[in-house]
């Protein structure tokens, strides 16, 4: 079958061979001129969740690559919670279509230095979202790093089951089973809170087939009137988010209050990130929580602990209906970016796509982001330069080689960004970089 939509739908099959076959069919159409990609534009999204954690549209890593090419991104990055399952697939697909790429992991860590401060995980003092970016390989099976990775996934799934136990007791009539209702929604057994919410919504349709009775049920359980629920049911994104906020997040009946033992330490996660040649990144929310209000303190803490990059979601700062709130958050966004610039810390950005209605890419041309876009793009090229060096010769941004050859972060950033801008996403070009000596690389890409 030659139907493009048919093959695009197959990109999200849970069977890898089936989705790779679909991707290959689409690439054939590109090569024949039946599909034309737009030229790359100065836009990137380095934070696409895939269906290995939760993508709101069910996109596989290959589908994310395809979408990124369709909309003309200069670079795309996959990020998943607690797993690196997307890495080989995202890499293979991106190389096939010449899309500069990165793969990352997101988790939560406990910061014993700040037991009373709130960071990117609201209402959970001492807890922060934390990332590794630029992974190019997986750990050896059975290695210490592999065990850390398995531990991240195990801890997250144990918490999920505690949540389900509480919510089942509350909903009573609509109960889900972790094995039967949740795990089948994922390709590799890594469900998130959003999968749990989806499972409850789907189960309610089975248990309560009448739309009116279902609206009454959710109205009672969510504390809403019938008309309010009907309106919510017309907008899946808002409905699912409302279930999550009312039942699972802080204050909800299924909320599981974390303690320090529920999360890995920064040292443990850094061992995983560093051991695989990736770059640690601190996740920044919006600058309004107690742990983020002083950007100088936050960034100095990061640098003192080997965290030299920041990850943020620009849309949260300006795409807000309340003008007063927008003013505050835009000011905080500009403040944190200015402080990162002073310290030569790259800033990686993206939209997540783990919520219905989120953009495929940030609006870099908006008046709010236009002044910041050049720094975001320069940071993305730094990350691609890292990926090229790490893939070709394990001489990435955080390697011993980089520490030996760059005395300043600015010099290191300039080298990796220059290399990134001038190296196409082609296997041979990447291999060629790996063959070059230090002196050759520094002559060509150093300042």
MOMOJO-V10888 format. One record per residue. N is the residue number from 1. PHI is phi in whole degrees, 0 to 359 (none if undefined). PSI is psi in degrees with one decimal (none if undefined). OMEGA is omega as a letter, one per 30 degrees, with the letter a starting at -180 (NA if undefined). Layout:
BEGIN
n=N phi=PHI psi=PSI omega=OMEGA
n=N phi=PHI psi=PSI omega=OMEGA
END
This chain:
BEGIN
n=1 phi=none psi=136.7 omega=a
n=2 phi=259 psi=2.9 omega=a
n=3 phi=293 psi=122.9 omega=a
n=4 phi=297 psi=-42.6 omega=a
n=5 phi=299 psi=-37.4 omega=l
n=6 phi=301 psi=-48.5 omega=a
n=7 phi=290 psi=-33.2 omega=l
n=8 phi=295 psi=-37.8 omega=l
n=9 phi=294 psi=-35.8 omega=l
n=10 phi=291 psi=-17.4 omega=l
n=11 phi=299 psi=-20.5 omega=a
n=12 phi=256 psi=14.2 omega=l
n=13 phi=299 psi=144.4 omega=l
n=14 phi=285 psi=-8.7 omega=l
n=15 phi=267 psi=116.9 omega=a
n=16 phi=301 psi=-44.8 omega=a
n=17 phi=298 psi=-37.0 omega=a
n=18 phi=293 psi=-42.9 omega=a
n=19 phi=286 psi=-32.6 omega=l
n=20 phi=292 psi=-37.4 omega=l
n=21 phi=299 psi=-43.4 omega=l
n=22 phi=297 psi=-42.5 omega=l
n=23 phi=298 psi=-42.2 omega=l
n=24 phi=297 psi=-39.2 omega=l
n=25 phi=297 psi=-41.1 omega=l
n=26 phi=292 psi=-40.1 omega=l
n=27 phi=296 psi=-36.5 omega=l
n=28 phi=302 psi=-40.5 omega=l
n=29 phi=293 psi=-34.7 omega=l
n=30 phi=295 psi=-45.9 omega=a
n=31 phi=296 psi=-28.7 omega=l
n=32 phi=274 psi=-4.9 omega=a
n=33 phi=84 psi=8.3 omega=l
n=34 phi=281 psi=-23.9 omega=l
n=35 phi=233 psi=134.1 omega=l
n=36 phi=239 psi=126.2 omega=l
n=37 phi=273 psi=145.7 omega=l
n=38 phi=290 psi=158.1 omega=l
n=39 phi=294 psi=151.1 omega=l
n=40 phi=302 psi=136.9 omega=l
n=41 phi=250 psi=164.5 omega=a
n=42 phi=284 psi=60.3 omega=l
n=43 phi=221 psi=142.3 omega=l
n=44 phi=222 psi=155.9 omega=l
n=45 phi=222 psi=109.6 omega=a
n=46 phi=259 psi=12.5 omega=a
n=47 phi=221 psi=62.7 omega=l
n=48 phi=265 psi=115.7 omega=l
n=49 phi=286 psi=144.2 omega=l
n=50 phi=251 psi=179.2 omega=a
n=51 phi=289 psi=1.2 omega=l
n=52 phi=282 psi=-13.2 omega=l
n=53 phi=237 psi=-84.6 omega=l
n=54 phi=204 psi=120.0 omega=l
n=55 phi=247 psi=128.7 omega=a
n=56 phi=301 psi=-24.7 omega=a
n=57 phi=254 psi=7.0 omega=l
n=58 phi=75 psi=20.2 omega=a
n=59 phi=289 psi=132.4 omega=l
n=60 phi=282 psi=170.3 omega=l
n=61 phi=304 psi=-39.7 omega=l
n=62 phi=294 psi=-35.7 omega=l
n=63 phi=291 psi=-37.2 omega=l
n=64 phi=298 psi=-44.8 omega=l
n=65 phi=302 psi=-45.5 omega=a
n=66 phi=298 psi=-45.8 omega=l
n=67 phi=298 psi=-40.7 omega=a
n=68 phi=299 psi=-39.5 omega=l
n=69 phi=290 psi=-38.0 omega=a
n=70 phi=299 psi=-35.6 omega=a
n=71 phi=260 psi=6.5 omega=l
n=72 phi=75 psi=36.5 omega=l
n=73 phi=287 psi=147.8 omega=l
n=74 phi=281 psi=-25.5 omega=a
n=75 phi=200 psi=148.6 omega=l
n=76 phi=224 psi=149.5 omega=l
n=77 phi=227 psi=134.5 omega=l
n=78 phi=268 psi=145.2 omega=l
n=79 phi=217 psi=128.1 omega=l
n=80 phi=228 psi=153.4 omega=a
n=81 phi=284 psi=119.6 omega=l
n=82 phi=66 psi=6.2 omega=l
n=83 phi=220 psi=158.2 omega=l
n=84 phi=244 psi=23.8 omega=a
n=85 phi=300 psi=-28.5 omega=a
n=86 phi=282 psi=-17.5 omega=a
n=87 phi=306 psi=-58.1 omega=a
n=88 phi=296 psi=-37.4 omega=a
n=89 phi=289 psi=-43.5 omega=a
n=90 phi=296 psi=-42.7 omega=l
n=91 phi=298 psi=-47.5 omega=a
n=92 phi=297 psi=-45.6 omega=a
n=93 phi=295 psi=-42.9 omega=a
n=94 phi=295 psi=-40.6 omega=l
n=95 phi=296 psi=-33.4 omega=a
n=96 phi=295 psi=-34.3 omega=a
n=97 phi=249 psi=6.1 omega=l
n=98 phi=71 psi=41.0 omega=l
n=99 phi=252 psi=113.1 omega=l
n=100 phi=308 psi=138.3 omega=a
n=101 phi=215 psi=165.7 omega=l
n=102 phi=211 psi=153.7 omega=l
n=103 phi=233 psi=139.7 omega=a
n=104 phi=224 psi=170.4 omega=l
n=105 phi=231 psi=139.6 omega=l
n=106 phi=238 psi=138.7 omega=l
n=107 phi=210 psi=-174.0 omega=l
n=108 phi=238 psi=141.9 omega=l
n=109 phi=234 psi=160.4 omega=l
n=110 phi=257 psi=132.1 omega=a
n=111 phi=252 psi=97.8 omega=a
n=112 phi=296 psi=-19.3 omega=l
n=113 phi=290 psi=-20.3 omega=a
n=114 phi=229 psi=60.7 omega=a
n=115 phi=295 psi=-19.0 omega=a
n=116 phi=250 psi=2.7 omega=a
n=117 phi=260 psi=140.3 omega=l
n=118 phi=260 psi=134.5 omega=l
n=119 phi=244 psi=-122.7 omega=a
n=120 phi=275 psi=-0.7 omega=l
n=121 phi=245 psi=87.5 omega=a
n=122 phi=306 psi=142.3 omega=l
n=123 phi=69 psi=11.9 omega=l
n=124 phi=232 psi=80.8 omega=a
n=125 phi=305 psi=137.8 omega=l
n=126 phi=82 psi=-6.1 omega=a
n=127 phi=254 psi=134.9 omega=a
n=128 phi=220 psi=146.7 omega=l
n=129 phi=284 psi=142.7 omega=a
n=130 phi=216 psi=145.9 omega=a
n=131 phi=224 psi=156.1 omega=l
n=132 phi=239 psi=135.1 omega=a
n=133 phi=231 psi=150.6 omega=l
n=134 phi=84 psi=30.3 omega=l
n=135 phi=290 psi=136.5 omega=l
n=136 phi=236 psi=-3.1 omega=a
n=137 phi=207 psi=166.5 omega=l
n=138 phi=256 psi=158.2 omega=l
n=139 phi=288 psi=155.4 omega=l
n=140 phi=294 psi=137.7 omega=l
n=141 phi=301 psi=130.9 omega=l
n=142 phi=84 psi=-5.1 omega=l
n=143 phi=287 psi=167.6 omega=l
n=144 phi=300 psi=-40.1 omega=l
n=145 phi=293 psi=-39.0 omega=l
n=146 phi=298 psi=-38.7 omega=l
n=147 phi=294 psi=-37.1 omega=l
n=148 phi=296 psi=-44.2 omega=l
n=149 phi=298 psi=-43.4 omega=l
n=150 phi=296 psi=-35.1 omega=l
n=151 phi=295 psi=-40.9 omega=l
n=152 phi=302 psi=-47.0 omega=a
n=153 phi=294 psi=-41.4 omega=a
n=154 phi=297 psi=-44.3 omega=a
n=155 phi=297 psi=-43.7 omega=a
n=156 phi=297 psi=-41.2 omega=a
n=157 phi=288 psi=-32.6 omega=l
n=158 phi=296 psi=-40.7 omega=l
n=159 phi=294 psi=-40.4 omega=l
n=160 phi=303 psi=-41.9 omega=a
n=161 phi=290 psi=-31.3 omega=l
n=162 phi=295 psi=-40.7 omega=l
n=163 phi=298 psi=-47.0 omega=a
n=164 phi=298 psi=-40.5 omega=l
n=165 phi=302 psi=-43.3 omega=a
n=166 phi=290 psi=-44.8 omega=a
n=167 phi=291 psi=-37.1 omega=l
n=168 phi=303 psi=-43.4 omega=a
n=169 phi=296 psi=-34.9 omega=a
n=170 phi=282 psi=-45.5 omega=a
n=171 phi=284 psi=-31.7 omega=l
n=172 phi=61 psi=-69.0 omega=a
n=173 phi=293 psi=-36.5 omega=l
n=174 phi=252 psi=97.5 omega=a
n=175 phi=244 psi=144.1 omega=l
n=176 phi=242 psi=155.5 omega=l
n=177 phi=250 psi=131.1 omega=a
n=178 phi=301 psi=-45.0 omega=a
n=179 phi=288 psi=-43.2 omega=a
n=180 phi=274 psi=-35.2 omega=a
n=181 phi=254 psi=-24.9 omega=a
n=182 phi=257 psi=-52.3 omega=a
n=183 phi=302 psi=-36.1 omega=l
n=184 phi=296 psi=-13.4 omega=l
n=185 phi=279 psi=-5.0 omega=a
n=186 phi=237 psi=151.3 omega=l
n=187 phi=277 psi=-17.7 omega=a
n=188 phi=221 psi=26.7 omega=l
n=189 phi=67 psi=39.0 omega=l
n=190 phi=232 psi=63.4 omega=a
n=191 phi=288 psi=152.7 omega=l
n=192 phi=244 psi=-179.9 omega=l
n=193 phi=303 psi=-35.9 omega=a
n=194 phi=292 psi=-32.3 omega=l
n=195 phi=294 psi=-39.1 omega=l
n=196 phi=297 psi=-44.8 omega=l
n=197 phi=300 psi=-45.9 omega=l
n=198 phi=299 psi=-40.6 omega=l
n=199 phi=298 psi=-41.4 omega=l
n=200 phi=294 psi=-41.1 omega=l
n=201 phi=297 psi=-44.9 omega=l
n=202 phi=294 psi=-40.0 omega=a
n=203 phi=295 psi=-35.9 omega=a
n=204 phi=297 psi=-32.2 omega=l
n=205 phi=290 psi=-30.7 omega=l
n=206 phi=282 psi=-46.7 omega=a
n=207 phi=287 psi=-33.4 omega=a
n=208 phi=235 psi=81.0 omega=a
n=209 phi=295 psi=-26.1 omega=l
n=210 phi=286 psi=122.8 omega=a
n=211 phi=299 psi=-38.1 omega=a
n=212 phi=292 psi=-45.2 omega=l
n=213 phi=294 psi=-34.9 omega=l
n=214 phi=293 psi=-38.9 omega=l
n=215 phi=296 psi=-39.2 omega=l
n=216 phi=295 psi=-41.5 omega=l
n=217 phi=300 psi=-52.4 omega=a
n=218 phi=293 psi=-32.3 omega=l
n=219 phi=299 psi=-44.3 omega=l
n=220 phi=295 psi=-45.0 omega=a
n=221 phi=285 psi=-26.7 omega=a
n=222 phi=258 psi=-0.6 omega=l
n=223 phi=72 psi=39.3 omega=a
n=224 phi=233 psi=156.2 omega=l
n=225 phi=284 psi=162.1 omega=a
n=226 phi=302 psi=-43.0 omega=a
n=227 phi=292 psi=-36.9 omega=l
n=228 phi=297 psi=-40.6 omega=l
n=229 phi=293 psi=-43.4 omega=l
n=230 phi=302 psi=-40.5 omega=l
n=231 phi=294 psi=-40.9 omega=l
n=232 phi=296 psi=-40.0 omega=a
n=233 phi=296 psi=-19.7 omega=l
n=234 phi=282 psi=-13.3 omega=a
n=235 phi=232 psi=94.8 omega=a
n=236 phi=303 psi=-40.6 omega=a
n=237 phi=301 psi=-48.5 omega=a
n=238 phi=291 psi=-39.0 omega=a
n=239 phi=298 psi=-48.8 omega=a
n=240 phi=296 psi=-39.9 omega=l
n=241 phi=294 psi=-35.4 omega=a
n=242 phi=292 psi=-43.3 omega=l
n=243 phi=303 psi=-47.1 omega=a
n=244 phi=299 psi=-44.9 omega=a
n=245 phi=290 psi=-35.7 omega=a
n=246 phi=278 psi=-29.8 omega=a
n=247 phi=252 psi=-29.9 omega=a
n=248 phi=245 psi=-38.0 omega=a
n=249 phi=284 psi=-180.0 omega=a
n=250 phi=310 psi=128.5 omega=a
n=251 phi=93 psi=-13.7 omega=a
n=252 phi=277 psi=162.5 omega=a
n=253 phi=295 psi=-26.5 omega=a
n=254 phi=261 psi=6.7 omega=a
n=255 phi=293 psi=131.7 omega=l
n=256 phi=252 psi=109.3 omega=a
n=257 phi=293 psi=122.5 omega=a
n=258 phi=278 psi=156.9 omega=l
n=259 phi=230 psi=177.5 omega=a
n=260 phi=303 psi=-29.4 omega=a
n=261 phi=285 psi=-11.0 omega=a
n=262 phi=277 psi=-6.9 omega=a
n=263 phi=228 psi=150.1 omega=l
n=264 phi=289 psi=160.5 omega=l
n=265 phi=279 psi=161.3 omega=l
n=266 phi=300 psi=-41.0 omega=a
n=267 phi=298 psi=-40.4 omega=a
n=268 phi=295 psi=-45.9 omega=a
n=269 phi=291 psi=-37.1 omega=l
n=270 phi=296 psi=-32.8 omega=l
n=271 phi=295 psi=-40.1 omega=l
n=272 phi=296 psi=-50.1 omega=a
n=273 phi=296 psi=-50.9 omega=a
n=274 phi=293 psi=-36.2 omega=a
n=275 phi=294 psi=-20.6 omega=l
n=276 phi=252 psi=13.1 omega=l
n=277 phi=73 psi=23.1 omega=l
n=278 phi=262 psi=-178.0 omega=a
n=279 phi=245 psi=122.8 omega=l
n=280 phi=291 psi=140.7 omega=l
n=281 phi=224 psi=135.9 omega=l
n=282 phi=269 psi=133.0 omega=l
n=283 phi=272 psi=128.3 omega=a
n=284 phi=250 psi=133.6 omega=a
n=285 phi=271 psi=-75.0 omega=a
n=286 phi=205 psi=5.0 omega=l
n=287 phi=82 psi=-0.1 omega=a
n=288 phi=262 psi=-19.9 omega=l
n=289 phi=285 psi=158.5 omega=a
n=290 phi=302 psi=-34.2 omega=a
n=291 phi=281 psi=-11.3 omega=a
n=292 phi=250 psi=-7.1 omega=a
n=293 phi=293 psi=-27.3 omega=l
n=294 phi=252 psi=92.2 omega=a
n=295 phi=296 psi=-32.9 omega=a
n=296 phi=296 psi=-45.1 omega=l
n=297 phi=299 psi=-45.7 omega=a
n=298 phi=298 psi=-47.3 omega=a
n=299 phi=289 psi=-35.2 omega=l
n=300 phi=293 psi=-36.7 omega=l
n=301 phi=298 psi=-45.4 omega=l
n=302 phi=302 psi=-50.8 omega=a
n=303 phi=296 psi=-35.2 omega=l
n=304 phi=291 psi=-15.5 omega=a
n=305 phi=241 psi=25.7 omega=l
n=306 phi=74 psi=19.1 omega=l
n=307 phi=254 psi=101.1 omega=a
n=308 phi=254 psi=7.4 omega=l
n=309 phi=223 psi=158.1 omega=a
n=310 phi=237 psi=145.9 omega=l
n=311 phi=237 psi=131.5 omega=l
n=312 phi=215 psi=166.0 omega=a
n=313 phi=244 psi=96.6 omega=a
n=314 phi=303 psi=-34.9 omega=a
n=315 phi=303 psi=-30.3 omega=a
n=316 phi=295 psi=-22.5 omega=a
n=317 phi=273 psi=-30.8 omega=a
n=318 phi=236 psi=-24.7 omega=a
n=319 phi=276 psi=66.2 omega=a
n=320 phi=229 psi=136.6 omega=a
n=321 phi=287 psi=-32.8 omega=a
n=322 phi=280 psi=115.3 omega=a
n=323 phi=297 psi=-39.0 omega=a
n=324 phi=294 psi=-42.7 omega=l
n=325 phi=296 psi=-39.7 omega=l
n=326 phi=298 psi=-43.1 omega=l
n=327 phi=302 psi=-44.2 omega=a
n=328 phi=296 psi=-47.2 omega=a
n=329 phi=285 psi=-33.1 omega=l
n=330 phi=295 psi=-40.9 omega=l
n=331 phi=298 psi=-41.0 omega=l
n=332 phi=294 psi=-38.1 omega=l
n=333 phi=298 psi=-47.9 omega=l
n=334 phi=297 psi=-37.3 omega=a
n=335 phi=296 psi=-46.9 omega=a
n=336 phi=292 psi=-38.3 omega=l
n=337 phi=294 psi=-40.2 omega=l
n=338 phi=298 psi=-40.7 omega=l
n=339 phi=291 psi=-33.7 omega=l
n=340 phi=291 psi=-38.0 omega=l
n=341 phi=299 psi=-43.8 omega=a
n=342 phi=302 psi=-30.7 omega=a
n=343 phi=257 psi=6.5 omega=a
n=344 phi=56 psi=45.2 omega=l
n=345 phi=257 psi=118.0 omega=l
n=346 phi=300 psi=147.0 omega=l
n=347 phi=239 psi=117.9 omega=l
n=348 phi=262 psi=142.0 omega=a
n=349 phi=226 psi=158.3 omega=l
n=350 phi=181 psi=-179.7 omega=a
n=351 phi=249 psi=-8.8 omega=a
n=352 phi=81 psi=-56.0 omega=a
n=353 phi=61 psi=29.6 omega=l
n=354 phi=254 psi=15.9 omega=l
n=355 phi=224 psi=138.8 omega=l
n=356 phi=301 psi=135.0 omega=l
n=357 phi=94 psi=-9.6 omega=l
n=358 phi=289 psi=153.1 omega=a
n=359 phi=284 psi=152.7 omega=l
n=360 phi=288 psi=-24.9 omega=l
n=361 phi=204 psi=149.1 omega=l
n=362 phi=296 psi=153.3 omega=l
n=363 phi=276 psi=83.9 omega=a
n=364 phi=293 psi=-16.8 omega=a
n=365 phi=268 psi=-0.7 omega=l
n=366 phi=294 psi=151.0 omega=a
n=367 phi=299 psi=-22.1 omega=a
n=368 phi=281 psi=-35.8 omega=a
n=369 phi=261 psi=-19.0 omega=a
n=370 phi=307 psi=-43.4 omega=l
n=371 phi=293 psi=-23.2 omega=a
n=372 phi=266 psi=-19.2 omega=a
n=373 phi=304 psi=-42.4 omega=a
n=374 phi=302 psi=-38.4 omega=a
n=375 phi=289 psi=-37.8 omega=l
n=376 phi=297 psi=-42.0 omega=a
n=377 phi=291 psi=-41.9 omega=l
n=378 phi=299 psi=-39.7 omega=l
n=379 phi=295 psi=-39.1 omega=l
n=380 phi=297 psi=-40.9 omega=l
n=381 phi=293 psi=-32.7 omega=l
n=382 phi=298 psi=-41.8 omega=l
n=383 phi=293 psi=-41.8 omega=l
n=384 phi=295 psi=-40.1 omega=l
n=385 phi=302 psi=-40.1 omega=l
n=386 phi=299 psi=-47.6 omega=a
n=387 phi=301 psi=-43.8 omega=l
n=388 phi=300 psi=-48.2 omega=a
n=389 phi=292 psi=-37.7 omega=a
n=390 phi=288 psi=-41.7 omega=l
n=391 phi=295 psi=-40.4 omega=a
n=392 phi=277 psi=-32.2 omega=a
n=393 phi=203 psi=13.3 omega=a
n=394 phi=53 psi=42.0 omega=l
n=395 phi=243 psi=49.5 omega=a
n=396 phi=282 psi=-171.4 omega=a
n=397 phi=301 psi=-34.7 omega=a
n=398 phi=254 psi=10.7 omega=a
n=399 phi=286 psi=162.6 omega=l
n=400 phi=300 psi=-35.8 omega=l
n=401 phi=301 psi=-44.4 omega=a
n=402 phi=294 psi=-39.9 omega=l
n=403 phi=295 psi=-36.8 omega=a
n=404 phi=289 psi=-31.3 omega=a
n=405 phi=257 psi=-6.6 omega=l
n=406 phi=228 psi=116.9 omega=a
n=407 phi=277 psi=-14.2 omega=a
n=408 phi=227 psi=152.1 omega=l
n=409 phi=296 psi=-36.6 omega=a
n=410 phi=299 psi=-46.4 omega=l
n=411 phi=297 psi=-39.8 omega=l
n=412 phi=294 psi=-45.1 omega=l
n=413 phi=300 psi=-44.5 omega=a
n=414 phi=296 psi=-39.8 omega=l
n=415 phi=297 psi=-53.0 omega=a
n=416 phi=293 psi=-35.4 omega=l
n=417 phi=293 psi=-42.7 omega=l
n=418 phi=297 psi=-43.5 omega=l
n=419 phi=297 psi=-41.7 omega=l
n=420 phi=297 psi=-44.6 omega=a
n=421 phi=296 psi=-27.7 omega=a
n=422 phi=252 psi=10.3 omega=l
n=423 phi=239 psi=111.5 omega=l
n=424 phi=290 psi=159.2 omega=l
n=425 phi=278 psi=78.4 omega=l
n=426 phi=222 psi=138.1 omega=a
n=427 phi=304 psi=-44.7 omega=a
n=428 phi=293 psi=-39.6 omega=l
n=429 phi=296 psi=-39.3 omega=l
n=430 phi=291 psi=-43.2 omega=l
n=431 phi=300 psi=-39.8 omega=a
n=432 phi=297 psi=-39.3 omega=l
n=433 phi=299 psi=-41.3 omega=a
n=434 phi=296 psi=-24.6 omega=a
n=435 phi=280 psi=-17.2 omega=a
n=436 phi=281 psi=145.9 omega=l
n=437 phi=285 psi=165.8 omega=l
n=438 phi=302 psi=-46.4 omega=a
n=439 phi=297 psi=-38.6 omega=l
n=440 phi=295 psi=-43.9 omega=a
n=441 phi=295 psi=-44.5 omega=a
n=442 phi=293 psi=-34.7 omega=l
n=443 phi=295 psi=-40.3 omega=a
n=444 phi=278 psi=-38.9 omega=a
n=445 phi=244 psi=-11.7 omega=a
n=446 phi=281 psi=167.2 omega=a
n=447 phi=258 psi=none omega=NA
END
